Amino acid sequence: MRPADTHGERVIEAAFELSPPGETRWTYDAYGNSICHFTPQGPSQTLRVVNNLLIDRFPAPLSPLSMSDPHTAAPIMYEGPARTVLAPFITPATDGDSPHYGDWLGANISRPGESALEHIMRINLTIHGAMRYAARNAYGTQSPSATLESGAGTCRDFAWLMIESLRRFGFAARFVTGYIHARTNGSKGGGATHAWCEVFSA
């Protein structure tokens, strides 16, 4: 609910409007995220959470050409302290892969001479081209096998499929949530919540 201050964005103002009345307490989790603990003072028929944010953004170019070394061999070899820190993001969090998912992984392994960036982008385009968006209000994400076999899901399901697949190929990948930037041209989804995959490359 509160983004982290980074070189890409700065939180200028952040305030919660919570109803019913209650006690709030802020802590950090192990990754440095701000966590709000809310305890209502009594029973209520409704819960209302309004998050007011004013953020200054400094977005980096999204072009692959902005990477300092787009020709790194796949998979990226993380060494020393970096590998220790990244271990939770390299180890797959799911198991019980279906035969269909196993075949899909086999078809998407790194090709001879393919760079890490090219491998990542190819998997991203493969998921984008093969999957159909289907709104789903259920909590959590589908397993990679379920998403692949149904051919449909939400952005969080597609992100999780890519994250877990990249981890099986040796990449450090994690789940990120945020918002689709609202556009003035009326593009679909502007201003909505969104989920995507982030890969550590250096």
C-alpha positions as CSV (number, residue, x, y, z in Angstrom):
1,M,0.0,0.0,0.0
2,R,3.0,2.3,0.4
3,P,5.7,2.2,-2.3
4,A,9.4,2.2,-1.3
5,D,11.5,5.3,-1.9
6,T,14.0,4.5,-4.7
7,H,15.9,6.3,-7.4
8,G,12.9,5.7,-9.6
9,E,10.2,7.2,-7.3
10,R,9.9,9.3,-4.2
11,V,7.0,9.3,-1.9
12,I,6.0,12.9,-1.1
13,E,2.8,12.3,0.8
14,A,1.2,9.1,2.1
15,A,-1.9,8.8,4.3
16,F,-4.5,6.2,5.0
17,E,-8.2,6.8,5.6
18,L,-9.5,3.9,7.6
19,S,-13.0,3.1,8.7
20,P,-14.2,2.0,11.2
21,P,-12.0,3.8,13.7
22,G,-9.1,1.8,15.1
23,E,-5.5,1.6,16.1
24,T,-2.7,1.6,13.4
25,R,0.9,0.5,13.9
26,W,3.6,0.6,11.2
27,T,6.5,-1.9,10.9
28,Y,9.0,-3.1,8.3
29,D,9.1,-6.6,6.9
30,A,12.3,-8.4,6.1
31,Y,12.5,-6.8,2.7
32,G,12.1,-3.2,4.0
33,N,8.5,-2.8,2.9
34,S,6.3,-0.6,5.1
35,I,3.5,-2.7,6.7
36,C,0.4,-1.2,8.3
37,H,-1.2,-3.2,11.1
38,F,-4.8,-2.0,11.7
39,T,-6.9,-3.1,14.7
40,P,-10.6,-1.9,14.6
41,Q,-12.0,-0.7,17.9
42,G,-15.2,-2.6,17.5
43,P,-17.4,-4.6,15.2
44,S,-18.5,-3.1,11.9
45,Q,-20.5,-4.0,8.9
46,T,-18.0,-2.5,6.5
47,L,-14.3,-1.9,6.1
48,R,-13.1,1.1,4.1
49,V,-9.5,1.7,3.2
50,V,-8.5,4.7,1.1
51,N,-4.8,5.1,0.3
52,N,-3.8,8.7,-0.6
53,L,-0.4,8.9,-2.3
54,L,1.5,11.7,-3.9
55,I,4.6,10.3,-5.7
56,D,7.3,11.9,-7.8
57,R,8.4,9.4,-10.5
58,F,11.7,9.2,-12.4
59,P,11.0,6.3,-14.7
60,A,13.9,4.7,-16.6
61,P,13.6,3.9,-20.3
62,L,12.0,0.5,-20.9
63,S,14.0,-0.2,-24.1
64,P,16.2,-3.3,-23.8
65,L,19.0,-1.1,-25.3
66,S,19.1,0.8,-22.0
67,M,20.8,-2.2,-20.4
68,S,24.5,-1.9,-20.0
69,D,25.2,-5.4,-21.2
70,P,22.4,-6.9,-23.2
71,H,24.6,-9.8,-24.4
72,T,25.1,-11.5,-21.1
73,A,24.9,-15.3,-21.6
74,A,21.9,-17.2,-20.3
75,P,21.4,-18.1,-17.6
76,I,23.0,-15.3,-15.6
77,M,25.6,-16.7,-13.2
78,Y,25.1,-15.0,-9.8
79,E,28.3,-15.2,-7.7
80,G,29.4,-14.7,-4.1
81,P,27.3,-12.6,-1.8
82,A,24.8,-11.7,-4.5
83,R,23.8,-15.4,-4.9
84,T,23.2,-15.8,-1.2
85,V,20.9,-12.7,-1.1
86,L,19.1,-13.8,-4.3
87,A,18.7,-17.5,-3.2
88,P,15.0,-17.1,-2.2
89,F,14.3,-15.6,-5.7
90,I,16.1,-18.4,-7.6
91,T,14.5,-21.3,-5.8
92,P,11.1,-22.2,-7.3
93,A,8.3,-21.8,-4.7
94,T,6.0,-24.3,-6.4
95,D,6.3,-28.0,-7.2
96,G,4.2,-30.7,-8.7
97,D,4.7,-29.6,-12.3
98,S,2.4,-31.2,-14.7
99,P,3.8,-33.1,-17.8
100,H,2.4,-30.3,-20.0
101,Y,4.3,-27.7,-18.0
102,G,7.4,-29.8,-18.2
103,D,7.2,-30.0,-21.9
104,W,6.6,-26.3,-22.2
105,L,9.7,-25.6,-20.1
106,G,11.7,-27.9,-22.3
107,A,10.5,-26.0,-25.4
108,N,11.6,-22.7,-23.9
109,I,15.1,-23.4,-22.6
110,S,17.9,-21.1,-23.6
111,R,19.0,-21.5,-27.3
112,P,22.6,-21.7,-28.4
113,G,24.0,-18.2,-28.6
114,E,20.9,-16.6,-27.0
115,S,21.6,-13.9,-24.5
116,A,19.9,-13.7,-21.1
117,L,17.9,-10.7,-22.2
118,E,16.8,-12.4,-25.4
119,H,15.8,-15.5,-23.5
120,I,13.7,-13.5,-21.0
121,M,12.0,-11.5,-23.7
122,R,11.2,-14.7,-25.7
123,I,9.5,-16.3,-22.7
124,N,7.6,-13.0,-22.0
125,L,6.4,-12.9,-25.6
126,T,5.5,-16.6,-25.6
127,I,3.3,-16.1,-22.5
128,H,1.8,-12.9,-24.0
129,G,0.9,-14.6,-27.3
130,A,-0.5,-17.8,-25.9
131,M,-2.5,-16.6,-22.9
132,R,-6.0,-15.1,-22.7
133,Y,-6.8,-12.6,-20.0
134,A,-9.7,-13.6,-17.8
135,A,-10.8,-11.7,-14.7
136,R,-10.7,-13.7,-11.5
137,N,-11.7,-12.5,-8.1
138,A,-10.3,-15.5,-6.2
139,Y,-7.5,-14.9,-3.7
140,G,-3.9,-15.6,-4.7
141,T,-2.4,-16.9,-7.9
142,Q,-2.9,-20.0,-10.0
143,S,-0.1,-22.5,-10.2
144,P,2.1,-22.2,-13.3
145,S,0.7,-25.6,-14.5
146,A,-2.9,-24.5,-14.0
147,T,-2.4,-21.2,-15.9
148,L,-0.6,-22.9,-18.7
149,E,-3.1,-25.7,-19.1
150,S,-6.1,-23.4,-19.0
151,G,-4.5,-20.8,-21.3
152,A,-6.1,-18.1,-19.3
153,G,-5.6,-16.0,-16.2
154,T,-5.0,-12.6,-14.7
155,C,-1.9,-10.5,-14.8
156,R,-0.8,-12.0,-11.5
157,D,-1.2,-15.5,-12.9
158,F,0.9,-14.6,-16.0
159,A,3.5,-12.9,-13.8
160,W,3.7,-16.0,-11.5
161,L,4.0,-18.3,-14.5
162,M,7.0,-16.3,-15.8
163,I,8.6,-15.9,-12.4
164,E,8.5,-19.6,-11.6
165,S,9.6,-20.5,-15.2
166,L,12.6,-18.2,-15.1
167,R,13.6,-19.6,-11.6
168,R,13.7,-23.0,-13.1
169,F,16.1,-21.7,-15.7
170,G,18.3,-20.2,-13.0
171,F,17.3,-16.6,-13.0
172,A,16.5,-14.6,-9.9
173,A,12.9,-13.4,-10.4
174,R,10.3,-11.8,-8.1
175,F,6.7,-10.7,-8.0
176,V,6.0,-7.0,-8.2
177,T,2.7,-5.1,-7.9
178,G,1.8,-1.6,-8.7
179,Y,-0.4,0.5,-11.0
180,I,-0.7,0.9,-14.8
181,H,0.0,4.5,-15.4
182,A,-3.2,6.4,-16.4
183,R,-3.0,7.8,-19.9
184,T,-4.8,10.6,-21.5
185,N,-5.6,8.8,-24.7
186,G,-8.1,6.5,-23.1
187,S,-6.1,3.3,-23.2
188,K,-7.7,0.4,-21.5
189,G,-6.5,-0.3,-18.0
190,G,-5.1,3.1,-17.2
191,G,-4.8,3.7,-13.5
192,A,-5.6,0.1,-12.5
193,T,-3.6,-2.2,-10.2
194,H,-1.2,-4.5,-12.0
195,A,1.3,-7.3,-11.3
196,W,4.5,-8.2,-13.2
197,C,7.8,-10.1,-13.1
198,E,11.1,-8.5,-12.2
199,V,14.4,-10.2,-13.0
200,F,17.7,-9.4,-11.3
201,S,20.4,-9.1,-14.1
202,A,23.5,-7.7,-12.6
